[in-house]
Amino acid sequence: MVRAVLVAARAQDAFGRLTAVGVAAWFLFQVFENVGMNLGLTPVTGLPLPFLSYGGSSMFACWLAVGLVNNAQLPGAFRSG
């Protein structure tokens, strides 16, 4: 999550910055909610812990999000020309 925020700070375009911040916020919320469920602080939902909980579609979505953050790190990554 810290790496995604660093990528957002270094991104050259607004879309890359927003993508990296969104992925970091998504992962942070999932971790907060999952740890809160285990401690009994938040209601129990079916939200998985990123990269640790069992589930193929969740793992695929997390790796896809990491790929988007990696793409935002490159200069001019989201330009089409």
Residue pairs with C-beta under 8 A, 6 or more apart in sequence:
1 24
1 27
1 28
1 31
3 69
4 20
4 21
4 23
4 24
4 27
4 69
5 20
5 21
5 24
7 16
7 20
7 69
7 70
7 72
7 73
8 16
8 17
8 18
8 20
8 21
8 24
8 72
9 17
10 73
11 17
11 20
11 72
11 73
12 75
12 76
13 76
13 77
13 78
13 79
15 72
15 78
16 71
16 72
16 73
16 77
16 78
17 72
19 68
19 69
19 72
19 78
20 68
20 69
20 72
23 65
23 66
23 68
23 69
24 69
26 65
27 50
27 62
27 65
30 47
30 48
30 49
30 50
31 49
31 50
32 42
33 42
33 45
33 47
34 47
34 48
34 49
34 53
36 42
37 43
37 44
37 45
37 47
48 54
48 55
48 58
50 58
50 62
51 59
51 62
71 77
71 78
72 78
